[in-house]
Amino acid sequence: MIRVNVDVMMAKRKMSLGELAGRIGITNSNLSILKTGKAKAIRFSTLEAICKELNCQPGDILEYEKEEAQE
């Protein structure tokens, strides 16, 4: 599973959802979907814009987490 840590980076940079959404040119709704991990995909251009505004690397935002096998 891919975990999205946009909220962590936003908190570290003291940036609100609305402020980041405005800076990268997407709606609050779409950023919220990404932030909560409900997005199925992300464009590289959006990822690049987020990294630019939050001054971070893609690995600071996206994290792979191994899913536990179900018994």
N, C-alpha and C positions, 0 to 999 in steps of 0.2 A: 504494500500500500504506500502511496506517496502522501506524505503529510505536508500541508502548506502552512508555513510559519509567518505569513505576512503580518498577522496581528502582533506577533512578538517583535518584529522589526519596526513596525509602526509605533509600538509602545516605547522601544528604545530611542526612537527618533522624535518622540512626543508629537506625532502627527496623527490627525484624525482621519477617519475613513473619507469624509467629504473632501478634505484638503488633498489627500493623495489621489482620489478619483479625479478631481479637477486638474491636478498637475499632469496626470498621465492621459487624460482625455477619454475616460470611460465613465459609465454611470455608476452611481453609488450602489445600485442593485447588482451590477455585474461584479464590482469589486467585492461586495459582501458575499456573493456566491463563491468567489475564489477564496476569500478569507476563511470561510467556514468549511472549506474542503469539499464543497458540493459540485465544483466545476469538473467537467469531464476532460477538458483540454485547456491549454493556455497558448496563445500565440507568442512566438519568440519576441515580436516587437513589443508586446505588452510586458513580458518578463523583463526585457531590456529597459523599458521605461520605468518599471517599478524599481529595478536595481539602481538606475540612475538617480531617481528621486530619493531613495532610501540610503544611497551610498553604500551598497552592499553587493555581494556576489550571489548568483543564482542558488548556490548551495546553502546560503543563509536563509533562503525562502523555501526551498524544496528539500525534503528529507525522505529517504526511503526507509520504511519500517517493515520488517518481515512480519507477515501475518502468521499467527499461530495455527497449526493444523487442527481442524475440527475433528473431534472423536465421534 
